[in-house]
Amino acid sequence: MSTKNPFVEDFAKVASSAMSTFSGLRDEAQSAMRARFDAMLADMDMVTRDEFDAVRAMAIKAREENDALRAELEALKSKIPAAKAKPAPRKTAAKSTTAKKPARKTPTKS
């Protein structure tokens, strides 16, 4: 008593083809969204992970060199005797000994 209903068979075929169509649409939409997202990121001038890692490594190296130079400077400062570290006494400015020039007379009209 199993009769095949052509309506059910047609409905199954339509549903099957619709599923494959929707799957293709989903893949197409994902590709379009990914392309748009990549374009937006490119417009934002964001750095790549490789560039970020390179700059980070440079910053770490610079900080290590800075710490080493700071330690070397402190070691050199500790070697300077306390007497040489005192600032030299200030010299006072000498007063000028030049005399004032006499004022010029302006000729008068007669």
DSSP file (Angstrom, degrees, kcal/mol; ACC not computed):
  #  RESIDUE AA STRUCTURE BP1 BP2  ACC     N-H-->O    O-->H-N    N-H-->O    O-->H-N    TCO  KAPPA ALPHA  PHI   PSI    X-CA   Y-CA   Z-CA
    1    1 A M              0   0    0      0, 0.0     2,-1.2     0, 0.0     0, 0.0   0.000 360.0 360.0 360.0  25.2    0.0    0.0    0.0
    2    2 A S        +     0   0    0      2,-0.0     2,-0.4     0, 0.0     0, 0.0  -0.774 360.0 178.9 -94.1  99.2    2.8    2.3   -0.6
    3    3 A T        -     0   0    0     -2,-1.2     2,-0.6     2,-0.0     0, 0.0  -0.816  27.5-125.1 -99.8 140.8    1.7    4.6   -3.2
    4    4 A K        -     0   0    0     -2,-0.4     3,-0.1     4,-0.0    -2,-0.0  -0.732  17.1-147.7 -88.8 126.0    4.0    7.3   -4.3
    5    5 A N     >  -     0   0    0     -2,-0.6     4,-2.0     1,-0.1     3,-0.2  -0.837   1.6-154.2 -94.0 120.1    2.5   10.7   -4.2
    6    6 A P  H  > S+     0   0    0      0, 0.0     4,-2.4     0, 0.0     5,-0.2   0.809  94.2  59.1 -65.5 -28.1    3.9   13.0   -6.9
    7    7 A F  H  > S+     0   0    0      2,-0.2     4,-2.3     1,-0.2     5,-0.1   0.924 107.4  45.0 -65.4 -43.0    3.2   16.1   -4.8
    8    8 A V  H  > S+     0   0    0     -3,-0.2     4,-2.2     2,-0.2    -1,-0.2   0.894 113.4  50.3 -68.0 -40.6    5.5   14.8   -2.0
    9    9 A E  H  X S+     0   0    0     -4,-2.0     4,-2.1     2,-0.2    -2,-0.2   0.920 112.5  46.6 -64.2 -43.6    8.2   13.8   -4.4
   10   10 A D  H  X S+     0   0    0     -4,-2.4     4,-2.5     1,-0.2    -2,-0.2   0.905 111.6  51.6 -65.1 -40.6    8.1   17.2   -6.1
   11   11 A F  H  X S+     0   0    0     -4,-2.3     4,-2.4     1,-0.2    -1,-0.2   0.886 109.3  50.4 -63.0 -38.5    8.1   19.0   -2.8
   12   12 A A  H  X S+     0   0    0     -4,-2.2     4,-2.3     2,-0.2    -1,-0.2   0.889 110.9  49.0 -66.8 -40.3   11.2   16.9   -1.7
   13   13 A K  H  X S+     0   0    0     -4,-2.1     4,-2.4     2,-0.2    -2,-0.2   0.918 112.4  47.5 -65.6 -43.0   13.0   17.8   -4.9
   14   14 A V  H  X S+     0   0    0     -4,-2.5     4,-2.4     2,-0.2    -2,-0.2   0.916 112.9  49.0 -64.3 -43.6   12.2   21.5   -4.5
   15   15 A A  H  X S+     0   0    0     -4,-2.4     4,-2.1     2,-0.2    -1,-0.2   0.899 111.3  50.0 -63.7 -40.6   13.3   21.5   -0.9
   16   16 A S  H  X S+     0   0    0     -4,-2.3     4,-1.8     2,-0.2    -2,-0.2   0.921 113.2  44.9 -65.1 -44.4   16.5   19.7   -1.8
   17   17 A S  H  X S+     0   0    0     -4,-2.4     4,-2.1     1,-0.2    -2,-0.2   0.859 111.4  54.2 -69.7 -33.3   17.4   22.2   -4.6
   18   18 A A  H  X S+     0   0    0     -4,-2.4     4,-3.0    -5,-0.2     5,-0.2   0.897 106.3  52.4 -65.5 -39.3   16.4   25.1   -2.3
   19   19 A M  H  X S+     0   0    0     -4,-2.1     4,-2.0     1,-0.2    -2,-0.2   0.912 110.8  46.2 -63.5 -42.4   18.8   23.9    0.4
   20   20 A S  H  X S+     0   0    0     -4,-1.8     4,-2.0     2,-0.2    -1,-0.2   0.879 113.5  50.2 -68.4 -35.3   21.7   23.7   -2.1
   21   21 A T  H  X S+     0   0    0     -4,-2.1     4,-2.4     2,-0.2    -2,-0.2   0.927 111.3  47.5 -66.3 -45.2   20.8   27.2   -3.4
   22   22 A F  H  X S+     0   0    0     -4,-3.0     4,-2.5     1,-0.2    -2,-0.2   0.852 109.6  54.4 -65.0 -33.9   20.7   28.6    0.1
   23   23 A S  H  X S+     0   0    0     -4,-2.0     4,-2.1    -5,-0.2    -1,-0.2   0.917 109.8  46.6 -65.2 -42.1   24.0   27.0    0.8
   24   24 A G  H  X S+     0   0    0     -4,-2.0     4,-2.3     2,-0.2    -2,-0.2   0.888 111.8  51.1 -65.4 -39.4   25.5   28.6   -2.2
   25   25 A L  H  X S+     0   0    0     -4,-2.4     4,-2.8     2,-0.2    -2,-0.2   0.896 108.6  52.2 -63.7 -40.5   24.0   32.0   -1.2
   26   26 A R  H  X S+     0   0    0     -4,-2.5     4,-2.5     2,-0.2    -2,-0.2   0.932 110.6  47.0 -62.0 -45.5   25.4   31.6    2.3
   27   27 A D  H  X S+     0   0    0     -4,-2.1     4,-2.2     1,-0.2    -1,-0.2   0.901 113.3  49.3 -62.5 -40.4   28.9   31.0    0.9
   28   28 A E  H  X S+     0   0    0     -4,-2.3     4,-2.3     2,-0.2    -2,-0.2   0.908 111.1  49.0 -65.4 -42.5   28.5   33.9   -1.5
   29   29 A A  H  X S+     0   0    0     -4,-2.8     4,-2.7     2,-0.2     5,-0.2   0.899 110.4  51.3 -65.1 -40.6   27.4   36.2    1.3
   30   30 A Q  H  X S+     0   0    0     -4,-2.5     4,-2.5     2,-0.2    -1,-0.2   0.919 110.3  48.8 -62.1 -43.0   30.3   35.1    3.5
   31   31 A S  H  X S+     0   0    0     -4,-2.2     4,-2.2     2,-0.2    -2,-0.2   0.909 112.7  47.7 -63.5 -42.0   32.8   35.9    0.7
   32   32 A A  H  X S+     0   0    0     -4,-2.3     4,-2.3     2,-0.2    -2,-0.2   0.916 113.3  47.6 -66.3 -43.0   31.2   39.3    0.1
   33   33 A M  H  X S+     0   0    0     -4,-2.7     4,-2.6     2,-0.2    -2,-0.2   0.896 111.6  50.7 -65.6 -39.8   31.2   40.2    3.8
   34   34 A R  H  X S+     0   0    0     -4,-2.5     4,-2.4    -5,-0.2    -1,-0.2   0.907 110.9  48.8 -64.6 -41.1   34.8   39.0    4.2
   35   35 A A  H  X S+     0   0    0     -4,-2.2     4,-2.1     2,-0.2    -2,-0.2   0.910 112.8  47.7 -64.5 -42.0   35.9   41.2    1.3
   36   36 A R  H  X S+     0   0    0     -4,-2.3     4,-2.2     2,-0.2    -2,-0.2   0.900 112.0  49.8 -66.3 -40.4   34.1   44.2    2.7
   37   37 A F  H  X S+     0   0    0     -4,-2.6     4,-2.3     2,-0.2    -2,-0.2   0.911 110.4  50.0 -64.7 -42.7   35.6   43.7    6.1
   38   38 A D  H  X S+     0   0    0     -4,-2.4     4,-2.1     1,-0.2    -1,-0.2   0.891 110.4  50.9 -62.1 -39.1   39.1   43.4    4.6
   39   39 A A  H  X S+     0   0    0     -4,-2.1     4,-1.9     2,-0.2    -2,-0.2   0.893 109.4  50.3 -66.3 -39.4   38.5   46.6    2.7
   40   40 A M  H  X S+     0   0    0     -4,-2.2     4,-1.2     2,-0.2    -2,-0.2   0.905 110.8  49.1 -65.2 -40.8   37.4   48.4    5.8
   41   41 A L  H  <>S+     0   0    0     -4,-2.3     5,-1.2     1,-0.2     4,-0.3   0.882 109.4  52.2 -65.6 -37.4   40.5   47.2    7.7
   42   42 A A  H ><5S+     0   0    0     -4,-2.1     3,-1.0     1,-0.2    -1,-0.2   0.872 107.6  52.5 -66.2 -35.8   42.7   48.3    4.8
   43   43 A D  H 3<5S+     0   0    0     -4,-1.9    -1,-0.2     1,-0.2    -2,-0.2   0.773 102.5  60.0 -69.5 -25.7   41.1   51.8    4.9
   44   44 A M  T 3<5S-     0   0    0     -4,-1.2    -1,-0.2    -3,-0.2    -2,-0.2   0.500 103.2-130.5 -81.4  -3.5   41.8   52.0    8.7
   45   45 A D  T < 5 +     0   0    0     -3,-1.0     2,-0.2    -4,-0.3    -3,-0.1   0.896  42.8 173.1  53.8  44.9   45.6   51.7    8.1
   46   46 A M      < -     0   0    0     -5,-1.2    -1,-0.2     1,-0.1     2,-0.1  -0.559  30.4-115.7 -81.5 148.0   45.8   49.0   10.8
   47   47 A V        -     0   0    0     -2,-0.2     2,-0.1     1,-0.1    -1,-0.1  -0.459  25.2-115.7 -82.7 155.8   49.2   47.3   11.2
   48   48 A T     >  -     0   0    0     -2,-0.1     4,-2.3     1,-0.1     5,-0.2  -0.422  27.8-109.0 -82.3 165.9   49.7   43.6   10.5
   49   49 A R  H  > S+     0   0    0      1,-0.2     4,-2.6     2,-0.2     5,-0.2   0.882 119.5  54.4 -63.4 -38.3   50.6   41.2   13.2
   50   50 A D  H  > S+     0   0    0      2,-0.2     4,-2.1     1,-0.2    -1,-0.2   0.921 109.4  46.8 -62.6 -43.9   54.1   40.9   11.8
   51   51 A E  H  > S+     0   0    0      2,-0.2     4,-2.4     1,-0.2     5,-0.2   0.911 112.4  50.6 -64.2 -41.7   54.7   44.7   11.8
   52   52 A F  H  X S+     0   0    0     -4,-2.3     4,-2.4     1,-0.2    -2,-0.2   0.926 110.8  48.2 -61.7 -45.4   53.4   44.9   15.4
   53   53 A D  H  X S+     0   0    0     -4,-2.6     4,-2.2     1,-0.2    -1,-0.2   0.876 110.8  51.7 -64.0 -37.1   55.7   42.1   16.6
   54   54 A A  H  X S+     0   0    0     -4,-2.1     4,-1.9     2,-0.2    -2,-0.2   0.930 112.3  44.5 -66.0 -45.1   58.7   43.7   14.9
   55   55 A V  H  X S+     0   0    0     -4,-2.4     4,-2.3     2,-0.2    -2,-0.2   0.878 112.1  53.4 -67.4 -37.0   58.1   47.1   16.5
   56   56 A R  H  X S+     0   0    0     -4,-2.4     4,-2.3    -5,-0.2    -1,-0.2   0.917 108.4  49.5 -62.9 -43.5   57.4   45.4   19.9
   57   57 A A  H  X S+     0   0    0     -4,-2.2     4,-2.3     1,-0.2    -1,-0.2   0.894 110.5  50.8 -63.1 -39.3   60.8   43.6   19.6
   58   58 A M  H  X S+     0   0    0     -4,-1.9     4,-2.5     2,-0.2    -2,-0.2   0.903 110.1  49.8 -64.0 -40.5   62.5   46.9   18.8
   59   59 A A  H  X S+     0   0    0     -4,-2.3     4,-2.3     2,-0.2    -2,-0.2   0.898 110.4  49.6 -66.3 -40.2   60.9   48.5   21.9
   60   60 A I  H  X S+     0   0    0     -4,-2.3     4,-2.1     2,-0.2    -1,-0.2   0.925 112.2  48.0 -63.7 -43.8   62.0   45.7   24.2
   61   61 A K  H  X S+     0   0    0     -4,-2.3     4,-2.4     1,-0.2    -2,-0.2   0.911 111.4  50.3 -63.4 -42.5   65.5   45.9   22.9
   62   62 A A  H  X S+     0   0    0     -4,-2.5     4,-2.4     1,-0.2    -1,-0.2   0.898 109.8  50.7 -63.4 -40.3   65.6   49.7   23.3
   63   63 A R  H  X S+     0   0    0     -4,-2.3     4,-2.4     2,-0.2    -1,-0.2   0.901 110.2  49.6 -64.6 -40.3   64.3   49.4   26.9
   64   64 A E  H  X S+     0   0    0     -4,-2.1     4,-2.2     2,-0.2    -2,-0.2   0.917 112.1  47.7 -64.4 -42.4   67.0   46.9   27.7
   65   65 A E  H  X S+     0   0    0     -4,-2.4     4,-2.6     1,-0.2    -2,-0.2   0.892 110.7  52.4 -64.7 -38.9   69.7   49.1   26.2
   66   66 A N  H  X S+     0   0    0     -4,-2.4     4,-2.3     2,-0.2    -2,-0.2   0.913 109.6  48.5 -63.4 -43.3   68.3   52.1   28.1
   67   67 A D  H  X S+     0   0    0     -4,-2.4     4,-2.2     2,-0.2    -1,-0.2   0.898 111.7  50.0 -63.6 -40.3   68.5   50.1   31.4
   68   68 A A  H  X S+     0   0    0     -4,-2.2     4,-2.2     2,-0.2    -2,-0.2   0.919 112.1  47.2 -64.8 -43.5   72.1   49.0   30.7
   69   69 A L  H  X S+     0   0    0     -4,-2.6     4,-2.5     2,-0.2    -2,-0.2   0.878 110.3  53.0 -66.2 -36.7   73.1   52.6   29.9
   70   70 A R  H  X S+     0   0    0     -4,-2.3     4,-2.3     2,-0.2    -1,-0.2   0.917 110.1  47.8 -63.4 -42.7   71.4   53.9   33.1
   71   71 A A  H  X S+     0   0    0     -4,-2.2     4,-2.1     2,-0.2    -2,-0.2   0.900 111.9  49.9 -64.6 -40.6   73.3   51.3   35.2
   72   72 A E  H  X S+     0   0    0     -4,-2.2     4,-2.2     2,-0.2    -2,-0.2   0.900 110.2  50.6 -64.8 -40.8   76.6   52.3   33.5
   73   73 A L  H  X S+     0   0    0     -4,-2.5     4,-2.5     1,-0.2    -2,-0.2   0.913 109.9  49.5 -63.5 -43.3   75.9   56.0   34.1
   74   74 A E  H  X S+     0   0    0     -4,-2.3     4,-1.9     1,-0.2    -1,-0.2   0.886 110.1  51.5 -64.0 -38.1   75.2   55.3   37.8
   75   75 A A  H  X S+     0   0    0     -4,-2.1     4,-0.8     2,-0.2    -1,-0.2   0.904 111.3  47.4 -65.0 -40.8   78.4   53.3   38.1
   76   76 A L  H >X S+     0   0    0     -4,-2.2     4,-0.7     1,-0.2     3,-0.6   0.890 110.1  52.7 -67.8 -38.6   80.4   56.2   36.5
   77   77 A K  H >< S+     0   0    0     -4,-2.5     3,-0.8     1,-0.2    -1,-0.2   0.868 105.2  55.0 -64.0 -35.5   78.7   58.7   38.8
   78   78 A S  H 3< S+     0   0    0     -4,-1.9    -1,-0.2     1,-0.2    -2,-0.2   0.739 102.1  58.2 -71.6 -20.4   79.6   56.7   41.9
   79   79 A K  H << S+     0   0    0     -4,-0.8    -1,-0.2    -3,-0.6    -2,-0.2   0.691  83.6  96.4 -80.4 -19.1   83.3   56.8   40.8
   80   80 A I  S << S-     0   0    0     -3,-0.8     5,-0.0    -4,-0.7    -3,-0.0  -0.574  82.2-119.5 -74.1 127.7   83.4   60.6   40.9
   81   81 A P     >  -     0   0    0      0, 0.0     4,-1.0     0, 0.0     3,-0.3  -0.286  18.2-118.8 -65.0 154.7   84.9   61.9   44.2
   82   82 A A  H  > S+     0   0    0      1,-0.2     4,-0.7     2,-0.2     3,-0.2   0.827 110.3  60.6 -64.7 -32.4   82.6   64.1   46.2
   83   83 A A  H >4 S+     0   0    0      1,-0.2     3,-0.7     2,-0.2    -1,-0.2   0.885 106.1  46.0 -64.9 -38.6   85.0   67.0   46.1
   84   84 A K  H 34 S+     0   0    0     -3,-0.3    -1,-0.2     1,-0.2    -2,-0.2   0.724 103.6  64.3 -76.2 -20.5   84.8   67.2   42.3
   85   85 A A  H 3< S+     0   0    0     -4,-1.0    -1,-0.2    -3,-0.2    -2,-0.2   0.701  80.0  98.7 -77.2 -18.2   81.1   66.9   42.3
   86   86 A K  S << S-     0   0    0     -3,-0.7     2,-0.1    -4,-0.7    -3,-0.0  -0.451  82.9-112.3 -69.3 141.3   80.7   70.3   44.2
   87   87 A P        -     0   0    0      0, 0.0    -1,-0.1     0, 0.0     3,-0.1  -0.434  34.4-102.8 -72.7 149.5   79.8   73.1   41.8
   88   88 A A        -     0   0    0      1,-0.1    -4,-0.0    -2,-0.1     2,-0.0  -0.381  44.8 -95.8 -68.2 147.9   82.5   75.8   41.4
   89   89 A P        -     0   0    0      0, 0.0     2,-0.2     0, 0.0    -1,-0.1  -0.340  45.0-106.4 -65.4 149.2   81.9   79.1   43.3
   90   90 A R        -     0   0    0     -3,-0.1     2,-0.4     1,-0.0     0, 0.0  -0.518  26.0-133.2 -78.4 140.8   80.2   81.8   41.2
   91   91 A K        -     0   0    0     -2,-0.2     2,-0.3     3,-0.0    -1,-0.0  -0.757  19.0-128.5 -91.6 139.8   82.2   84.7   40.1
   92   92 A T        -     0   0    0     -2,-0.4     2,-0.2     1,-0.1    -1,-0.0  -0.629  28.7-105.4 -86.1 148.4   80.7   88.2   40.6
   93   93 A A        -     0   0    0     -2,-0.3     2,-0.2     1,-0.1    -1,-0.1  -0.533  34.3-123.3 -74.1 134.2   80.5   90.5   37.6
   94   94 A A        -     0   0    0     -2,-0.2     2,-0.2     1,-0.1    -1,-0.1  -0.497  28.0-109.3 -77.0 146.6   83.1   93.3   37.7
   95   95 A K        -     0   0    0     -2,-0.2     2,-0.2     1,-0.1    -1,-0.1  -0.486  35.4-105.3 -76.4 147.0   81.8   96.9   37.5
   96   96 A S        -     0   0    0     -2,-0.2    -1,-0.1     1,-0.1     0, 0.0  -0.512  26.3-165.4 -72.8 136.1   82.4   98.8   34.3
   97   97 A T        +     0   0    0     -2,-0.2     2,-0.2     2,-0.1    -1,-0.1   0.305  48.7 117.7-104.7   6.8   85.2  101.4   34.6
   98   98 A T        -     0   0    0      1,-0.1     2,-0.1     3,-0.0     3,-0.1  -0.557  62.0-127.9 -78.8 139.8   84.4  103.3   31.5
   99   99 A A        -     0   0    0     -2,-0.2     2,-0.2     1,-0.1    -1,-0.1  -0.470  27.9 -98.2 -84.1 156.5   83.4  106.9   31.9
  100  100 A K        -     0   0    0     -2,-0.1    -1,-0.1     1,-0.1     3,-0.0  -0.477  36.9-118.2 -73.5 144.5   80.3  108.3   30.4
  101  101 A K        -     0   0    0     -2,-0.2    -1,-0.1     1,-0.1     3,-0.1  -0.597  33.8-105.6 -79.5 143.0   80.7  110.2   27.2
  102  102 A P        -     0   0    0      0, 0.0     2,-0.1     0, 0.0    -1,-0.1  -0.387  41.0-101.4 -68.0 149.1   79.7  113.9   27.3
  103  103 A A        -     0   0    0      1,-0.1     2,-0.2    -2,-0.1    -3,-0.0  -0.422  37.9-114.2 -70.4 143.4   76.5  114.7   25.6
  104  104 A R        -     0   0    0     -2,-0.1     2,-0.4    -3,-0.1    -1,-0.1  -0.549  24.1-126.3 -79.1 141.5   76.8  116.3   22.1
  105  105 A K        -     0   0    0     -2,-0.2    -1,-0.1     3,-0.0     3,-0.0  -0.706  18.6-135.7 -86.5 137.9   75.6  119.8   21.7
  106  106 A T        -     0   0    0     -2,-0.4     2,-0.1     1,-0.0    -1,-0.0  -0.790  25.5-111.3 -93.2 135.8   73.2  120.3   19.0
  107  107 A P        -     0   0    0      0, 0.0     2,-0.4     0, 0.0    -1,-0.0  -0.383  30.0-142.1 -66.2 140.0   73.8  123.3   16.7
  108  108 A T        -     0   0    0     -2,-0.1     2,-0.4     2,-0.0    -3,-0.0  -0.787  12.2-122.5-102.9 147.6   71.3  126.0   17.1
  109  109 A K              0   0    0     -2,-0.4     0, 0.0     1,-0.1     0, 0.0  -0.709 360.0 360.0 -88.5 137.2   70.0  128.1   14.2
  110  110 A S              0   0    0     -2,-0.4    -1,-0.1     0, 0.0    -2,-0.0   0.408 360.0 360.0-109.5 360.0   70.5  131.8   14.5
